[in-house]
């Protein structure tokens, strides 16, 4: 039982260290850049049947593990669309 608890503790510690090491790399990878939705049609298969703001929020979460607010996503979509 002690061996199992020790093993689980080591696994948890390694997992935390890996997550902490990967977090700065993921933040730098995004570099404040957001996925482009310019040229996509909202509520179509190419936008996964979402609004462009919703699709941008989802893609940003997948790539950078951060959720954009809805107003922020709408602003970014307007900027990317030239409006």
N, C-alpha and C positions, 0 to 999 in steps of 0.2 A: 504494500500500500504506500509506503514511504517512497519507493522507487517511482511509482506512478505519479505521485504528487510532485516529486522532483522533476520528472520528465515534463509534466504539464507546465510547471513553472518556467522551465527553460524554453519551452515552445512559445509561451506567452511573451517572455522577455525578448526572444529573437523576433517575434512578429512585431512587437512594438518598435524595436530598433530598426527593422526594415521599413516600417511605415514612416518613421521619423526621417529616415535617410531619403526616402523617395519623395516626401512632401516638398522640400525646397526645389528639387529637380522638376517636379510637376508645376510648381508656381512659376519657375523661370521659363519653362517650356512654353507656357501660354504667353508670357511677356506682355500681358495686357491686350493681346490679340484675341479676336473672337472669330468663330467660324463664319464664313461668308454665306449669306442667304440671298445675296443679289442674284437675280435671274430665276429664282425659284418661284413657283406658283403655290400660294398657300392653299391648304386643304386638298392637296394633290398627293399622289403616291410619292413623289420626289421629296415632299416635306413631311412624309409619314402621316399624312392626313391631319396635320396640325396647322395652326396659324403660324406665320413666319416668326412672330415673337416667341411663341411656344416652342417651335422647332429650334430656334437659337438658344433658348434657355436649356433645352434638353441636350443639345449638342455640346454646349459649354460645360454642362455638368458631366457629360461623358468624358470630355477631353481634359478638363481642368479640375473636376470635383468641386465646383462652386456653383451655387444657384444664383442666377441674376434675378433681380426683382422684375416684375412685369413692366413698370414704367421704364426701367433701364433698358430692358430688351426692346421695347417699342422705339426708344430713342436710337438705339444702335441699328435697328432695322431701317429706320428712316434715314440715318446717315449712310448706310450701305446702299440704299435705293436712290440716293442722290436728292432726297427730300428733306 
